[in-house]
Amino acid sequence: MLKKLWEVCRRVLSIVLNLAVVLMEPVAIRMSWEAVGNQTFTFYTENSNVFSAVVCLLVVLAQLRGLVTGRPLPRWVKTLKFIAACCLTMTFLTVVLVLAPYYPEQGGVVFLLTESSMLYHHLLNPLCVFVSFVFLERDPKLPARCIPLALVPTVLYGSVALWANIRRLIVGPYPFLMVYEQTPAQSVLWCAVILAMNLFCAWLVWRLGGNRRKWGAVGLQFR
């Protein structure tokens, strides 16, 4: 009885957090558009948050169905949510560890986590997505082969952004994408660092989401 009650509570909390992202994103993206106009979608942050909002809507619908049928999230929805959680965790860590040192005079990490749309895109959305995935959406389990999928959005964005910077179609929008303001070696190093951090984030989110193999289960395969 208690297990069933917790299952219902877990689904309801998941719906609340995912719905919060769905409702906050239109507010945030409007703020971004008012600030930078048609440059809005040159930012990884905006693209990843819009993607995450769409995924969160799918999770809400799947969880509502689950309240009626008792079925877990479809694996493809859980995989998309995993990718979204990795994207926004990557966004949060990049803001705190990489971008904040570039803006000390504007307030650094506090400014980047609380000002205008950044409050939603850098802090609230990432927290809601991370907490819901790690603590509330633990089933079905995802295999380790899902981990590299989390790099796909970063690779796609980085490839297009670097190409656009090389062709001088855009500048940045992040300091590490400004290829003409750093050496080729620095650009390559930045790419390696970002991808390594993304892979680590993916592995960490995967593990924290309860997807680690249990030693007992592994041992049974060799008996």
WOVENPE-V530538 format. One record per residue. N is the residue number from 1. RES is the residue in one letter. PHI is phi in whole degrees, 0 to 359 (999 if undefined). PSI is psi as a letter, one per 20 degrees, with the letter a starting at -180 (999 if undefined). Layout:
n->N res->RES phi->PHI psi->PSI
n->N res->RES phi->PHI psi->PSI
This chain:
n->1 res->M phi->999 psi->g
n->2 res->L phi->296 psi->h
n->3 res->K phi->297 psi->g
n->4 res->K phi->293 psi->h
n->5 res->L phi->297 psi->g
n->6 res->W phi->297 psi->h
n->7 res->E phi->299 psi->g
n->8 res->V phi->295 psi->g
n->9 res->C phi->298 psi->g
n->10 res->R phi->298 psi->g
n->11 res->R phi->294 psi->g
n->12 res->V phi->296 psi->g
n->13 res->L phi->297 psi->h
n->14 res->S phi->300 psi->g
n->15 res->I phi->299 psi->g
n->16 res->V phi->299 psi->g
n->17 res->L phi->291 psi->g
n->18 res->N phi->292 psi->h
n->19 res->L phi->294 psi->h
n->20 res->A phi->300 psi->g
n->21 res->V phi->296 psi->g
n->22 res->V phi->301 psi->h
n->23 res->L phi->279 psi->h
n->24 res->M phi->283 psi->h
n->25 res->E phi->297 psi->g
n->26 res->P phi->302 psi->h
n->27 res->V phi->296 psi->g
n->28 res->A phi->293 psi->g
n->29 res->I phi->292 psi->h
n->30 res->R phi->295 psi->g
n->31 res->M phi->299 psi->g
n->32 res->S phi->297 psi->g
n->33 res->W phi->296 psi->g
n->34 res->E phi->295 psi->h
n->35 res->A phi->277 psi->g
n->36 res->V phi->233 psi->j
n->37 res->G phi->62 psi->c
n->38 res->N phi->287 psi->j
n->39 res->Q phi->275 psi->i
n->40 res->T phi->309 psi->g
n->41 res->F phi->270 psi->j
n->42 res->T phi->272 psi->i
n->43 res->F phi->263 psi->p
n->44 res->Y phi->301 psi->h
n->45 res->T phi->301 psi->g
n->46 res->E phi->294 psi->g
n->47 res->N phi->299 psi->g
n->48 res->S phi->291 psi->h
n->49 res->N phi->287 psi->h
n->50 res->V phi->295 psi->g
n->51 res->F phi->302 psi->g
n->52 res->S phi->296 psi->h
n->53 res->A phi->296 psi->g
n->54 res->V phi->296 psi->g
n->55 res->V phi->296 psi->g
n->56 res->C phi->298 psi->h
n->57 res->L phi->297 psi->g
n->58 res->L phi->298 psi->g
n->59 res->V phi->295 psi->g
n->60 res->V phi->303 psi->g
n->61 res->L phi->296 psi->g
n->62 res->A phi->293 psi->h
n->63 res->Q phi->289 psi->h
n->64 res->L phi->297 psi->g
n->65 res->R phi->297 psi->h
n->66 res->G phi->296 psi->h
n->67 res->L phi->297 psi->h
n->68 res->V phi->273 psi->g
n->69 res->T phi->264 psi->h
n->70 res->G phi->82 psi->j
n->71 res->R phi->282 psi->q
n->72 res->P phi->286 psi->r
n->73 res->L phi->302 psi->p
n->74 res->P phi->301 psi->q
n->75 res->R phi->300 psi->h
n->76 res->W phi->291 psi->h
n->77 res->V phi->291 psi->g
n->78 res->K phi->298 psi->h
n->79 res->T phi->294 psi->g
n->80 res->L phi->298 psi->h
n->81 res->K phi->293 psi->h
n->82 res->F phi->300 psi->g
n->83 res->I phi->297 psi->g
n->84 res->A phi->297 psi->g
n->85 res->A phi->298 psi->h
n->86 res->C phi->293 psi->g
n->87 res->C phi->300 psi->g
n->88 res->L phi->283 psi->h
n->89 res->T phi->294 psi->g
n->90 res->M phi->298 psi->g
n->91 res->T phi->300 psi->g
n->92 res->F phi->299 psi->g
n->93 res->L phi->292 psi->h
n->94 res->T phi->295 psi->g
n->95 res->V phi->298 psi->g
n->96 res->V phi->288 psi->g
n->97 res->L phi->264 psi->h
n->98 res->V phi->249 psi->g
n->99 res->L phi->281 psi->h
n->100 res->A phi->306 psi->g
n->101 res->P phi->297 psi->i
n->102 res->Y phi->280 psi->i
n->103 res->Y phi->232 psi->l
n->104 res->P phi->293 psi->h
n->105 res->E phi->287 psi->h
n->106 res->Q phi->274 psi->i
n->107 res->G phi->117 psi->i
n->108 res->G phi->59 psi->c
n->109 res->V phi->295 psi->h
n->110 res->V phi->296 psi->g
n->111 res->F phi->299 psi->g
n->112 res->L phi->287 psi->i
n->113 res->L phi->256 psi->i
n->114 res->T phi->230 psi->i
n->115 res->E phi->273 psi->p
n->116 res->S phi->50 psi->c
n->117 res->S phi->294 psi->i
n->118 res->M phi->294 psi->h
n->119 res->L phi->301 psi->g
n->120 res->Y phi->280 psi->g
n->121 res->H phi->286 psi->h
n->122 res->H phi->260 psi->i
n->123 res->L phi->231 psi->f
n->124 res->L phi->293 psi->g
n->125 res->N phi->298 psi->g
n->126 res->P phi->303 psi->g
n->127 res->L phi->295 psi->g
n->128 res->C phi->297 psi->g
n->129 res->V phi->292 psi->g
n->130 res->F phi->295 psi->g
n->131 res->V phi->297 psi->g
n->132 res->S phi->295 psi->g
n->133 res->F phi->291 psi->g
n->134 res->V phi->288 psi->h
n->135 res->F phi->256 psi->h
n->136 res->L phi->243 psi->i
n->137 res->E phi->235 psi->l
n->138 res->R phi->274 psi->i
n->139 res->D phi->235 psi->q
n->140 res->P phi->284 psi->q
n->141 res->K phi->290 psi->q
n->142 res->L phi->255 psi->p
n->143 res->P phi->287 psi->q
n->144 res->A phi->298 psi->h
n->145 res->R phi->293 psi->i
n->146 res->C phi->284 psi->h
n->147 res->I phi->304 psi->g
n->148 res->P phi->297 psi->h
n->149 res->L phi->298 psi->h
n->150 res->A phi->293 psi->i
n->151 res->L phi->278 psi->i
n->152 res->V phi->301 psi->g
n->153 res->P phi->300 psi->h
n->154 res->T phi->294 psi->g
n->155 res->V phi->295 psi->g
n->156 res->L phi->297 psi->g
n->157 res->Y phi->297 psi->g
n->158 res->G phi->298 psi->h
n->159 res->S phi->297 psi->g
n->160 res->V phi->293 psi->g
n->161 res->A phi->295 psi->g
n->162 res->L phi->295 psi->g
n->163 res->W phi->300 psi->g
n->164 res->A phi->294 psi->h
n->165 res->N phi->290 psi->g
n->166 res->I phi->297 psi->h
n->167 res->R phi->278 psi->j
n->168 res->R phi->61 psi->k
n->169 res->L phi->279 psi->h
n->170 res->I phi->222 psi->r
n->171 res->V phi->239 psi->o
n->172 res->G phi->81 psi->c
n->173 res->P phi->280 psi->i
n->174 res->Y phi->257 psi->q
n->175 res->P phi->307 psi->h
n->176 res->F phi->284 psi->i
n->177 res->L phi->263 psi->i
n->178 res->M phi->280 psi->n
n->179 res->V phi->295 psi->h
n->180 res->Y phi->270 psi->j
n->181 res->E phi->247 psi->j
n->182 res->Q phi->208 psi->r
n->183 res->T phi->284 psi->q
n->184 res->P phi->303 psi->h
n->185 res->A phi->297 psi->h
n->186 res->Q phi->294 psi->h
n->187 res->S phi->297 psi->g
n->188 res->V phi->296 psi->g
n->189 res->L phi->297 psi->g
n->190 res->W phi->299 psi->g
n->191 res->C phi->301 psi->g
n->192 res->A phi->295 psi->g
n->193 res->V phi->295 psi->g
n->194 res->I phi->297 psi->g
n->195 res->L phi->293 psi->h
n->196 res->A phi->295 psi->g
n->197 res->M phi->294 psi->h
n->198 res->N phi->297 psi->g
n->199 res->L phi->295 psi->g
n->200 res->F phi->296 psi->g
n->201 res->C phi->301 psi->g
n->202 res->A phi->298 psi->g
n->203 res->W phi->297 psi->g
n->204 res->L phi->295 psi->g
n->205 res->V phi->297 psi->g
n->206 res->W phi->299 psi->g
n->207 res->R phi->293 psi->g
n->208 res->L phi->294 psi->h
n->209 res->G phi->282 psi->j
n->210 res->G phi->85 psi->k
n->211 res->N phi->263 psi->j
n->212 res->R phi->294 psi->p
n->213 res->R phi->293 psi->q
n->214 res->K phi->274 psi->p
n->215 res->W phi->301 psi->h
n->216 res->G phi->296 psi->g
n->217 res->A phi->293 psi->h
n->218 res->V phi->294 psi->g
n->219 res->G phi->297 psi->h
n->220 res->L phi->297 psi->h
n->221 res->Q phi->291 psi->i
n->222 res->F phi->251 psi->j
n->223 res->R phi->268 psi->999
